[in-house]
Amino acid sequence: MRPGLRIDADAVVLERWRAGDAAALLAAVSESLDHLRPWMAWAAAPPTLASMDGFVARSSEGFDAGTDFNYAVREPRGRAILGGCGLRRRRGRSVLEIGYWVHAAHTRRGLATAAAGALARTALAIPDVTRVEIRCDAGNVPSAGVARRLGFRLDRVEDDAVRAPAETGRAMIWVLERDQPPAAG
């Protein structure tokens, strides 16, 4: 069992990236670079249509392989891209890691919390998944706030490589177990 192609969350809809999304993704990332660059290593260089096409293609391959489940975060009744999120199998078969970003013009509206909460509920409904994690730099207060609002438990803080300009080199690992569904956010 794997996540669906579309996941409905109250404030947003998560849809698997499609080949036709690259141009809109390019616009969303380009408009948000100053917001993303401090925390996202992939935002270090300005995006191109080719790099966004490559991301969409890799996302499709990962989805089909059952290793990465990347989604566009969209308005419930629109096509605008409000951000991106995903589930990744980086820590073994029974653990899925949540990642997310929100367009700079749409922050502070609960969209990351809505998307991450929907992903957590979806992940924990997969029979072989027993744990969901959110990993963020210790200095990334907004991302830690998403995990906290959803009821994730801070499992540990560990040394980590600095990959983006604002990172401290300390990673917070937030955990939600199967028997602990996420809070409403």
N, C-alpha and C positions, 0 to 999 in steps of 0.2 A: 504494500500500500504506500502511496505517496501523496503529497499535497495536490490539490486540484489546480486547474489552470486559472481559476478565478476564486478569490476569497473575498467575501463581503465583510467589511467591518463598518461600524456605524458611520464614522466620519469619512471613510475612504473605501475604495475598492482596490484590491490587489489583483493585477492581471499579469500572467506570464508575458515576458518581453517577446515581441514579434518583430520580424524583419522590417516592417514599415515604421517602427518606433525610433529608429536611429536619429532622424533629423530632429524630432521633438526632444529626445534625450539630449542631443547636442545642445539645443537651446537652453534646456533646464540646467544642465551642468555649467554651461558657459555663464549663464546669469547668476550662478551661485558659487563661482570659483572662490571669491574672497571669503565666503562663509565656510566652504568645505576645506580649503587648503590647510588651515591650521591642524586639522584632525585626520584628514584622509590622504594617505600617501599617493593614491591614484590621482589626486587632484593637483599634484605638483606641476604638471605640464598642461597647457591649454588643450582641451579636447579637440578632436577633428572628427569629421564625418566618418573617416576610415576607422578611427579608434572606437567610435560608438558602434559602428557596424560590427567590428570585431568583438566588442563586449556582448552585443545582442546575440551574435553567433555562438560565442562561448557559453552564454547563458542557456541557449537552446540545447547545446550539446550536454551541458551539466544536468539540465532538467531531464533529458532523455536517458542519461546514464544513471540517474537517481543519486547524484552526489551534491548538486547545488540546485536550489530552487529559487531563482531570482525573479522578482516581480517589479513592475511599474506600480507606483502608488498614484492613483487617479482620483478625481472627484467622483462621487457616486453617480452623478447624472451628466458627466462630461468626459471629455477625452484628454483634458490637460494633464500633463505629468507634474505631480506635486512632489515627487521624490522617487526613491527606489529602496527596496528592502530584499531580504532573502534569508533562506535557511541553508546552512552549509554543513556537510559531514566532514569536519576537520578533526574530530576528537574520537573517532570510532563509530561503529554502527549504531550504538544506542544513544548517541549524543548529537543534537543539532545545535548549531550556533546561529544566533540571529544577528544580522547586520542591517543598518538602516541609515538613510540620509533624507533630508527634507530640503526642498527648494528654498532659497533664502527669503523669498517673498511670502512663504507660508509657515514660517516657524512660530512657535509659541501659541499654537492652536490645538495641540494635542494630537497632531497627525502621526508623529513618530510613535507615540504611546498607543494609538489605535492600531497602527500597522503592526508593531511589535507584539501587542496583545493578541491580535488575530493570528499571527505566526506562531506564537507560543501555544495557543489552544489547538491550532492545526497540527503542530509538531507532536504534542502530547497525545493526540488521537491516533497517531501512527503506532501500530502494535509494538514494533521493536525499539521505539524511542522511549527512554525512561528519564531523560534529563535534557533540559534546554539551557543554553548559556548565552549571556550577553557579555562580551569583553570590550572594555573601553579603557582609555588612559585615565589614570587617577585625576588628572587635571580637567577632564571633560565632564564638567558638572551637568550640562544638559543631558548627556547620554546616561550618566549615572542616575539622574532623576527619572528617566523613562523606566529603567530597571526597578528602581525603588517604588514608583507608583504602581507598577504591575505586581508587586509582591515578591520579586526575586530577592533571594538572600545573598548578601555579599559573602562568598565562600573564602576568598583570599585576595591578597594583593601581592603581585610578584614582579620581579625585575623583567623588563621587556626591552627590546630594541627600540630606539627612537626612529620612527619612519616619517614623521610629519613634524612641521616646525613647532607646534605648541605642545607636543607630547613631552611627558616628564621622564619616561623610561620606567614607569610603574604602571602595570596593568591591573585593573580591577576585574575579577571574574565573578559575575553574578549568576546565580543558579536557581532554577525552578525544577522541581522533581515532579514525576508523574502524579504523585498523591497530593500535590499542592497546585491546584489550577490557578492561573493568573487572576489577579484582581481586575476589576472592571476598568481601572485606570482613571 
